[in-house]
């Protein structure tokens, strides 16, 4: 956890996007400098920093959080972040972002919900304009809760950076790469990878592939961490060394009219400044953006009978104050072998005190024969029944006997699972992509009850 990792970062345009390097690790205390000697030695805040830089700290936890939870980083930058004009409400663009979920902003429903993928935008839309909240719970002001967003965009952000004061973003691109410039450096993210942008970091998103879409979970008052492994042991699931952190990168040129877009309480504000916020020449700390390639996940699964609980596939968890109870878990269903004997192999029928939002990055999902598409989504809230559709059930049982080992190859589904019950935003309830016939996928499940059967004999 406390390893130090000093890397020579990169300045200006010296390194192209296809040549980025990263630091590796999760929860490390990292160091990176784009010019040699830019990091002060022996102290964080010297009277004069090397190269005439300003020292600035970003705190991701309270000063007094326990050491094992404490997160902060120090930036050494050309001008401090405070050098900007006042914030003003960002008008007149439509804002479909919510960070306080109550009856004035969102709706309660126990109904199973499913959405088809959205089409590409018909007008120029950058990542911020293309971002909209689907559902969530709690309040960013009270530092407790989460929001689930989706985005559909087709243009890079220009002369602007986004800063989310409300929570951490975990972005799951489904279509199109994201080239993200952050204050710690630059990160390239492809579908099949995820990126976490912690609360307060300024970042700008380029879309090198044009039309792009994906999913975002945002947590208020908690940060993502690796799950405990319990009886699995010391290894497995997501490995610390597969998390990639950017190296220092900066631009120093004057940028007149540069805009900082700040999300604060779900509302957007803008402030002008005449320089790029990506002017950090060196940094150190453990509060950093990072990415992770889901193909590196080491799944564990049943090797004899029954379908294990999906928690075994947790990549990251944002814990609540209750042990084992998450504000938000990020769980994946990656390619894997199915080998269980005399077992109904798809997910079991289920009612859950937790609420489950699912998305599909590529391929098919094993519990749905049709209707759950890459780029689409589903929501099964607290105690709302869900499970395999009729076709999946009948096909599975119809095969009979043991199917032998089967490799599920072409699939990458995921779940955002929360202990907090989501309310759904009105535009998601009224969306043309909402599958109003979703319930039909289960209606055909018929009774197989045969009371006159001979009682089974068990060995
Ligand atoms: Fe479930």
Boltz pocket constraint, residues with backbone or C-beta under 6 A from the ligand:
constraints:
  - pocket:
      binder: B
      contacts: [[A, 348], [A, 350], [A, 352], [A, 356], [A, 386]]
      max_distance: 6.0
